[in-house]
Amino acid sequence: MTRVGAEWRSIERCGIQRVKGWRVPPRSEGLGAGACATPNGASGRIIEDVPKYSIVVPFHNEEENVTKLYDRVKDVMEQVDSSFEMVFVDDGSRDRTYRLLEEIAAVDSRVLLIKLRRNFGQTSALAAGFDHASGDAILAMDGDLQHDPAEIPAFLAKLEEGYDVVSGWRAQRADNVVMRRIPSSIANWLMARLSGVDIHDFGTTFKAYRRDVIRNVPLYGEMHRFIPALASWYGASICEIPISNPARESGKSHYGISRTFRVMFDLLTIRFLLKYMTRPLHFFGGLGSLGVVSGTGIAMWLLIHKLLSRHDVAGEHGPWFVIAAVLMLGGLQMIGFGLLGELQVRHYFTDSARTPYVVDRVVRLKPSEESMSR
């Protein structure tokens, strides 16, 4: 077998097909279980010049927009006085999207093309793009041309000012009022209140991130909307800039009202993660303690009533016995869930070599500087 053939077999075992270059094992510093290596045993992608910026764009059945978006992004980024790459992710398209992307990647070495085996969803496609991006700054945008590439420099400028996350705000939306704008406004208001991140538009994909920040944010389900909230948990500085929201030039929208309801459930997950991710016993223990105390109080009242009145309390207040027992047993179960959660958190942070914090920098005075400061 040739080296190229071995490389492709190794890549395909990862569930991702690459068009060019080498692939870094996702979110890993080395090759662990299930990771893929290059044929010679080296991990990672051989890059002569690491780009400063990575533009990540997921595509799903966007054959009418692929070429136009590539041309516009390329024209804008060539005006930026820094190196860049374009990371295009085909999320299981059934039309000619991948074929067109492949043709682009064949003639432009700045294009990195990733093909997912099936449609995993926008969050997973973005995660694949982030994992394979090489730039110090990573910008994500949709592939339907409802994000104007001409606004990319504004995001990059804010990153240069020192912000970790720059989020777009569609102040004037081109969507349907009843089906999209009103539900989106309600969802964004709830997200801001529950997450504590005061931005107007969580839903847009048009955002820019520092590489070290986005690499610490776990993405699954529909969590890409909540990246600012999750990043804030790690102490990231976040700002928001207004962006345009032009109507689709071609193609069909893949969004519907049903997605709004799914976002609501994800919002509950985010609220729980932000507040209790590293201390689940505080949540389950609090609920459990409330149940145990309430059940014990009812049981004590029944006991005192029995001793003082000498009546058949079981016959008179039978349902209260059941309620007291259910509250106490349910409370003990909730406390048990909390303890199991604590064990899971301990396992996550110890066995996976992760930490519940992210260090920005470490400063140590030299002996000469220390003596001068005194």
N, C-alpha and C positions, 0 to 999 in steps of 0.2 A: 504493500500500500504506500502511496506517495505521502509526503509530508502534508500536502494540501488536503488530501483525502482524510488523513488522520485528524487534521485540525477540524474539518467540518463535522466528522463524527463526534469528536469531543464536544463541540459547540452544540450540536443538536441534542445531545443527552441532557443539556441544561434546560431544554424547553424553549430555547431562543435561537433563532437563526441569524447569523451575522453575514453581512455582505462583504465587509472588508475589515482589516485590522485584527486586533486581538481583544479578548474580552477579560475584564476584571471580574472575579467572583463577586456577586452582588453583596454589598454591605458587609464585607469581610476583609480583614487585614491579611489573612492567609488562606490556605486551602484546607477547609474543614471537611466534615462529612457531607457528601453530596455536591461538593464544589467541583468545578471543571477546571482542568489545567490544559495548558498548551502541550503539544506532543513531547517537547523536550523537558517537561517538568516545571517550566517557569510559569508563574502566574502573572496575569496582567497584560496590558496592551503596550506594544512597543511604540512609543511616540517620540519623534525627534524633537518637536517643538510643542510643548504643552500649551494649548490655547488659553487665553485669559477668559474668554466668554464662551458659554455653551447655550445654544438656543434649542430647547427641547419642544418638539411638536408631535403630539399623538394624532394619528389619522385613523378614521374608520369609515370606509366607503365615501371617500372624498375625491374621486377621480377627476371631477370637474374643477377642483380647487388646488390640486397638488402643485402643478407647474406654476400657476400664478403666485401662490404663496412663496414658493422657493425663490422665484425671481425677485419678489419684493423684499424678502428678508435678506437675500444676498446683496441687493443694491444698497439697502440701509446699512448693513454691517460693514460693507466695504468702505463706507464713509467714516466709520469709527476707526480711530488710530490705534487699534489693538488687534491681536490675532483672535480668531473665533472658529467655532465649529458649529455645525447644524446637526442635531441628533433627531432623526425622524423615526418614529415608532409606528409601524403598521399593526393595528390592533385587530387582527383577524378579518381584514376587509375581504368582501366577496366580489368586488368589482375590479377595475384595473388600477386601483390605488398603488398596490405594491409594485406592479410592473413599471409604472411611471416613476416611482421612487427609486427603483433599481436602476433605471436609465439615468436618472440624475446622479446617483451615487457613482456610477461608472465613469462620469466625466468630471466630477468635482470631488477632489480628495478631502475637502473640508466637510463633506457630508458623511455622517455615520448612520447607517440604516440598520434598524432592528426589526425583525419580523417575529411577532408572537404567533404561537401555533394556533390559537383560536382567539375569539373576542373575550378578553378578560375584563374589560371595562376601563373607563378613563383613568381611575386611580392607579390600577395596576400598570397601565401603559405609561403613565407619568413616572411611576416608581422605576420601571425598567429604564426609562430615559435618564432619570437622575442617577441611577446606579452606574450607568455607562458613560455619563458626561465627565469630561476631563477639566473643564474650566473652573477657575476660582470663583466665578460668578455664573449662576445658572438662571436663565429666564425661560419660563414656560408660557406657551400660548396655544390656542386652539388652531386646528387646521381648516376651519370653515370660512376663513377670511372675515370673521366678525371681530377680530382683533387686528388693528391697523399696525403693521410692522414699522411704520414711520414713527410710532411712539416708543419704540424700544430704547432709543438713546435717553429718554426721560427717566426710564427705570434705572438704567446703568448709572446715570448721573447721581441719583439718590443713593445707590450703593456706594459710590465714590465718596459721598458725604459721610458715610459711616453707618448707615442703616443696615440691618441684617436681612430684613424682609421688606420688600416694596410691593404693595398690593394695589391693583387697579380698581377704580371705582367708576362703574357705568352710571353716571349721574343722569344721563338722558338715554333711556333704553328704547330699542326698536322692537321689543317683543310685544306680544298680545297683552293687553291690560289685565283682563280677567284671568287668563290661563297662566300667565307667567309673572307679570310685574307685581300684582297684589300679593300672591302667595310668596314671591321672592322677598318683598319688603317685610312681610311678617316674619319670615324665617330669618332674615338678616338681623332684624331687631331682637329676636329671641337669642340668636347666637351671640350678639354683642353683649346682651345682658347676662347670659349664663356663663360665657367664657371670660368676661372682663376685658376683652380686646375691643376697643372702641373704633371699629371701622364700619363702613357702610355696606360693603359688598364682599361677602365671603365666597359667593358662588363662582365668580369669574376665575378662569384658569390663568389669566394674564397677570403673572406675578414674577418677581425676581428675588433670588435668594443667594446668600453666601453659601458656598459649597459645604463648609463645615457645619452650618446650621441645618440645611436640608438633609444632610446625611444622618442626623440624629433624630429625625422625625419618622416614626413608623407609619407606613402607608398601607392600608388595606381597605376593603369594602368601598365606601364612598368618601373616604377620609380626606381626599385632596382639598375639599372645601374648607376644612378645619386646620389647614397647615398653619395659618397665623396664630390660632389659639394654641395648638400644640407647641409651636416654636416659642410662644410666650412663656410656656412652662419651663423652658430651658433658659429663659432670661434674654431672649432675642429682642432687639429694638425694631419696631415696626412702624412704617409710615404708609400713607395712602395718597395716590395721585389720581386725578380724574382722567378718564380715558373715553374715547368715542366708542359707540356701539352700532356700527353700520349694519344694515340688514344684509342677509345672505345674498350674495350675487348669484349663486347657483347651488344646486344640491338641496337635500331635504334635512330638516332639523331632526336630531335623534333624541331630543328632550321632550318630556311630556309632564302633565300634572302629577302623574304617579310618582315621579322622582321627588317632588316636594314632600310627599308624605314619608318617603324613605329617609329624607334628610332629617325629619323630625325625630325619628328613632335614633339616627346617628348622633343627633344633638344630645340626647340623653346619655349616650355612651361617652361622648366627649366631656360632658359635665362631670360624669363619674370619674373618668380618667384624670381630668385636671385636678380634681379635689382629693381623690382617694387612691390614686395609682400606686403610691408607695406606702399607704396605710389603710388597707381595706378593712381592718378590724375596727377602725374608727366609725366606718359606715355600718357594717353588719353588726358590730358590737353595740352601737347605739340603738339600733332597731331592736336587737335581741334583748338588751337590758330593759328597754321600755316594755316589751312583752312580758318579761319575767317579773318586773316590778308590778305591772298591772294585774297579772294573774295571781301573784302572791297577795296583793291587796284585796282582791275579791275573795280569795280563799280565807284570809284572816277575818274578813267581815262575816263570812258564812260561819266560821268557827265561833266567833264571839256571839253571834246571833243564836247559835245552837246552845252555847253554855248559859246564856242569860235567859232565854225564853223557854228552853226545854221543849221546843216544838220540833216537828219533823221537818227539818230544814231541807233534807234531800227531796222530800215530796213537794214542799212549797217553792223551793228555788232550784229545782233540778237543772234547768238550762244554765244557771250561773256556774254550777259545778263543771259543766262541759266547757263553758267559756274560759273559766280559770285554768283548766287543764290544757286547753288548746293554746292559750297565751303563754303559759310557762314552757310547754314543750316546744312551741314555735320559736320562742325567744332563745331557748337553749340551742336550737338548730341554727338560728341566725348567728349566734356567737361562734358556733362550730364552723360555719361557712367563713366567718371572718378570720378564724385561725388558719383554715386551709388557704385562704387568700394570702395571709402573711407568709405561709410556707412557700407558696408559688412565687411571691415577690422575692423572697430570699433566694430561691433557686435561680430566678431570672438574673439577679444582680451578681450572684457568686459564680455559678457554673457557666454563664455566658460571657463572663469578663466585662459586663457592663457596669456602669456606675449611675447613681441617681443624680448626677450633676455633670456639668460640662465646664471645664476650666477654660477661661478666656486667655489668661496669661499668668505666668509665675515670675515674680520679681525678687531677686535676692541682691542685697547690697554687697559690694566688694569690701574687704576690710578697710581699704583706704577711704572709701566713701562713708563707711560707718563711723570712722573716727572723725571725719570732717563734720558729719551731721551732729556730733556731740559738741 
